[in-house]
Amino acid sequence: MFKSSRWWLVKNVSKLLTSGMHRVEFADFWMGDQFCSLVFTLSNLYFVGCVYGTGVDTDWRRCTSGPGPRWGIAFLLGSLPLVVRLVQSVKRYVDSGLITHLINGGKYGSGILFYLFYFLWRSQGGFRGPIFVLWCIFATNYSLYAGAWDLLMDWSLLRPHAPYPLLRPNILYSNHIPFYYFAIVTNTLIRFIWVLYIPIQGPNFFIRTFIAAMLEVLRRWQWNFLRLENEHLGNIDQYRVTREVPLPYSYDDPSPESDGDDDEDAPSHSHKRTASRSWHISRKGPESDAPAAEAGAVDED
């Protein structure tokens, strides 16, 4: 990356650590959402350090076996992005007064509970007991909560009376309509990727975790395309950007069939045309997480 790009990245990542102390901009919560897809990566930092600390010997599995403080450390590292997004949502509610920001914050709160019970369950060796049942309940709740927010709020899809079923009235990737349906299906399925951990038989947890992490990369990749598209449409809707600059007057456009001298005595046929053409999109403003949030737009992961 160029120096300016590296500085932009460092600056915005640093701002995540001071969330709640400054006004939340689009780049802030967008960057926070990227880190929400790195839960598995962040939570495994401790285990990687433990393995290297033991000299990568044949007994490296002891770093992940049995109960102990190691699982608490993994939970704190993995849930940090969700805590940051929760703080950002509360801050946006305080600044704007929009209740939808608190609803969005509830999504991250449910995600924190989901990972809390996941790591509690893993610390017990994957035993099928009360903790496992609670984890499944909170996991289902989080998957439904976050999946619905992705489609309805972050992407503004599933709108009635759209030219393409289940999409929205206005789309930018009009040459790639199948991509929208692919994203809807895969995003929903990957939100429930935690079911990979339920079967007792099959690949070990390390392989399952790797598969889940790779699928989350795909989900976030396509999420970014549709999230930024929705952000741009939200800016147009709030007149932060316009496709054509609206002019505050009309003009007369004489008919091209008029030849001047031959039609001097004929009635003048002028066609009234308006110059105020702008691309105004009819969308539900409160459902976008754009900087337009102050005008009623809200986010999400």
C-alpha positions in Angstrom: 0.0 0.0 0.0 1.0 3.6 -0.5 2.2 5.5 2.5 -1.1 7.5 2.7 -3.1 4.3 2.6 -1.0 2.7 5.4 -1.4 5.9 7.5 -5.2 5.8 6.9 -5.4 2.2 8.0 -3.3 2.8 11.1 -5.3 5.9 12.0 -8.7 4.2 11.7 -7.6 1.0 13.5 -6.3 3.2 16.3 -9.6 5.0 16.5 -11.3 1.7 17.3 -9.5 1.6 20.6 -11.0 5.0 21.6 -14.5 4.2 20.5 -17.1 6.2 22.5 -14.8 9.2 22.9 -15.4 10.7 19.5 -18.1 11.0 16.8 -18.6 7.7 14.9 -18.0 8.1 11.2 -18.6 5.6 8.4 -15.0 4.5 8.3 -15.1 3.8 12.0 -17.9 1.4 12.1 -17.0 -0.1 8.7 -13.5 -0.9 10.0 -15.1 -2.3 13.2 -17.3 -4.6 11.2 -14.2 -6.0 9.4 -12.7 -7.0 12.7 -15.9 -8.7 13.7 -15.0 -11.3 11.1 -11.7 -11.9 12.8 -13.0 -13.4 16.0 -11.4 -16.8 15.3 -8.1 -15.1 14.3 -8.0 -12.9 17.4 -9.1 -15.6 19.8 -6.4 -18.0 18.5 -3.6 -15.5 19.1 -3.2 -16.8 22.7 -3.1 -20.4 21.6 -0.5 -19.7 18.8 1.7 -17.9 21.4 1.2 -20.9 23.8 2.3 -23.4 21.1 5.4 -21.4 20.2 6.2 -20.9 23.9 6.3 -24.6 24.5 8.7 -25.1 21.6 6.1 -26.6 19.2 6.7 -30.1 20.7 4.5 -33.1 20.3 2.5 -32.1 23.4 1.3 -28.8 22.0 -2.4 -29.9 22.3 -2.2 -29.2 26.1 -2.5 -25.5 25.2 -6.1 -26.1 24.2 -7.2 -29.0 26.4 -9.0 -28.8 29.7 -10.4 -25.8 31.6 -8.3 -22.9 32.6 -7.7 -19.1 32.2 -6.6 -19.7 28.6 -10.2 -19.8 27.5 -11.0 -16.6 29.2 -8.1 -14.9 27.5 -9.3 -16.3 24.1 -12.8 -15.0 24.8 -11.6 -11.5 25.7 -9.5 -11.3 22.5 -12.1 -12.7 20.3 -15.0 -10.6 21.6 -13.1 -7.3 21.5 -14.4 -6.2 18.1 -18.0 -6.9 19.2 -17.4 -4.8 22.3 -16.1 -2.0 20.1 -19.1 -2.1 17.8 -21.5 -2.2 20.8 -19.8 1.0 22.2 -20.0 2.6 18.8 -23.7 1.9 18.5 -24.4 3.4 22.0 -22.3 6.4 21.0 -24.3 6.9 17.8 -27.6 6.6 19.8 -26.4 9.3 22.2 -25.4 11.6 19.4 -28.5 11.1 17.2 -31.2 9.8 19.5 -32.2 7.1 17.0 -33.4 4.0 18.8 -32.3 1.9 15.8 -28.7 2.3 16.9 -29.6 0.6 20.3 -31.3 -2.2 18.4 -28.2 -2.6 16.4 -26.1 -2.6 19.6 -28.3 -5.4 20.8 -27.0 -7.5 17.9 -23.5 -7.2 19.1 -24.6 -7.8 22.7 -26.1 -11.1 21.6 -22.9 -11.9 19.7 -20.9 -11.4 22.9 -23.2 -13.9 24.7 -22.8 -16.3 21.9 -19.0 -16.4 22.1 -19.1 -16.4 25.9 -21.0 -19.6 26.0 -19.0 -21.0 23.1 -15.7 -20.7 25.0 -17.3 -21.9 28.2 -18.4 -25.0 26.3 -15.0 -25.5 24.7 -13.3 -25.1 28.1 -15.4 -28.1 29.3 -14.0 -30.2 26.5 -17.1 -30.0 24.3 -19.3 -31.9 26.8 -23.0 -32.0 25.9 -24.6 -30.4 29.0 -26.4 -27.3 30.1 -23.7 -25.0 28.8 -24.0 -26.6 25.4 -27.7 -26.1 25.3 -27.4 -22.4 26.3 -24.7 -21.9 23.6 -27.0 -23.4 20.9 -29.8 -21.0 22.1 -27.7 -17.9 22.0 -26.0 -19.0 18.8 -29.4 -19.4 17.1 -30.6 -16.0 18.4 -27.4 -14.3 17.2 -27.5 -15.9 13.7 -31.2 -14.9 13.2 -30.6 -11.4 14.6 -27.4 -10.7 12.6 -28.6 -12.4 9.4 -31.9 -10.4 9.3 -29.9 -7.1 10.0 -27.6 -7.9 7.1 -30.4 -8.3 4.6 -32.9 -5.7 5.8 -30.7 -2.9 7.2 -27.1 -3.2 5.9 -28.1 -4.2 2.4 -31.7 -2.8 2.3 -32.9 -5.9 0.4 -36.1 -7.9 0.6 -38.1 -4.8 -0.5 -41.6 -5.2 -1.8 -42.5 -4.1 -5.3 -38.8 -4.2 -6.4 -38.1 -4.9 -10.2 -36.3 -8.0 -9.1 -37.9 -10.2 -6.4 -36.3 -9.9 -2.9 -34.0 -7.1 -3.9 -34.5 -3.3 -3.8 -36.0 -0.8 -6.2 -32.5 0.6 -7.1 -29.4 -1.5 -7.6 -25.9 -0.5 -8.9 -24.7 -4.0 -10.0 -27.4 -4.3 -12.6 -25.3 -6.6 -14.8 -24.7 -9.0 -11.9 -28.2 -9.8 -10.6 -27.4 -13.4 -9.7 -24.7 -12.2 -7.3 -27.4 -10.6 -5.1 -29.3 -13.9 -4.8 -26.0 -15.8 -4.2 -25.1 -13.3 -1.4 -28.5 -13.7 0.2 -28.3 -17.5 0.4 -24.6 -17.8 1.3 -24.7 -15.0 3.9 -27.7 -16.7 5.6 -26.0 -20.1 5.6 -22.7 -18.9 6.8 -24.4 -17.0 9.7 -25.2 -20.5 10.9 -21.8 -22.0 10.4 -21.5 -22.7 14.1 -23.5 -25.9 13.5 -20.2 -27.4 12.3 -19.2 -27.8 15.9 -22.3 -29.8 16.9 -21.5 -33.3 15.4 -19.4 -35.5 17.7 -18.0 -37.4 14.8 -16.0 -35.9 12.0 -13.0 -33.5 11.6 -11.5 -32.2 14.8 -12.2 -28.7 16.1 -9.0 -27.2 14.5 -10.2 -28.2 11.0 -13.7 -27.1 11.7 -12.5 -23.7 13.0 -10.4 -23.2 9.9 -13.3 -24.0 7.6 -15.6 -21.6 9.5 -13.0 -18.9 9.3 -12.5 -19.2 5.6 -16.2 -19.1 5.0 -16.5 -16.0 7.1 -13.9 -14.4 4.8 -16.2 -15.1 1.8 -19.2 -13.7 3.7 -17.5 -10.5 4.7 -16.1 -10.0 1.2 -19.5 -10.1 -0.4 -21.0 -8.1 2.5 -18.6 -5.3 1.8 -19.8 -4.9 -1.8 -23.4 -4.7 -0.9 -22.9 -2.6 2.2 -20.9 0.0 0.3 -23.5 0.0 -2.5 -26.2 0.7 0.1 -24.1 3.4 1.6 -23.7 5.1 -1.8 -27.4 4.9 -2.5 -28.1 6.3 1.0 -25.9 9.3 0.2 -27.8 9.9 -3.1 -31.1 9.6 -1.2 -29.9 12.2 1.3 -28.5 14.4 -1.6 -25.0 14.0 -0.3 -24.2 13.1 -3.9 -26.3 13.4 -7.0 -26.2 11.8 -10.4 -27.4 15.0 -12.1 -27.2 18.5 -10.5 -30.9 19.8 -10.2 -31.4 23.2 -11.7 -33.9 25.6 -10.1 -35.6 26.6 -13.4 -37.2 25.4 -16.6 -36.4 26.2 -20.1 -38.2 26.3 -23.5 -37.0 23.9 -26.1 -38.3 25.0 -29.6 -39.5 22.3 -31.9 -36.8 21.2 -34.3 -39.5 21.3 -37.0 -39.7 25.1 -36.9 -37.8 26.7 -39.8 -37.9 30.3 -38.7 -39.1 32.3 -41.8 -41.5 29.7 -43.2 -43.3 29.5 -39.9 -43.3 33.1 -38.8 -47.0 33.4 -39.0 -47.7 30.0 -37.5 -48.5 29.5 -33.8 -45.4 28.9 -31.8 -45.2 25.3 -30.5 -42.7 25.2 -27.7 -42.3 22.2 -25.5 -41.9 22.9 -21.8 -39.1 20.8 -20.3 -37.7 20.7 -16.9 -34.0 20.8 -16.2 -34.3 19.7 -12.6 -33.6 16.0 -13.1 -32.1 14.2 -10.2 -31.8 10.6 -9.2 -33.9 10.4 -6.1 -34.3 6.9 -4.7 -37.3 5.9 -2.7 -35.8 3.9 0.1 -36.3 3.5 3.9 -33.6 5.8 5.2 -33.5 4.4 8.8 -32.3 1.1 7.5 -28.9 2.1 6.2 -25.8 2.4 8.3 -24.5 5.4 6.2 -23.1 8.6 7.4 -26.7 9.4 6.6 -27.4 7.9 10.0 -28.0 11.4 11.3 -30.9 11.6 8.9 -32.2 8.2 9.9 -29.8 5.6 8.6 -28.4 2.8 10.8 -25.9 0.1 10.5 -24.7 -2.9 11.3 -22.1 -6.4 10.8 
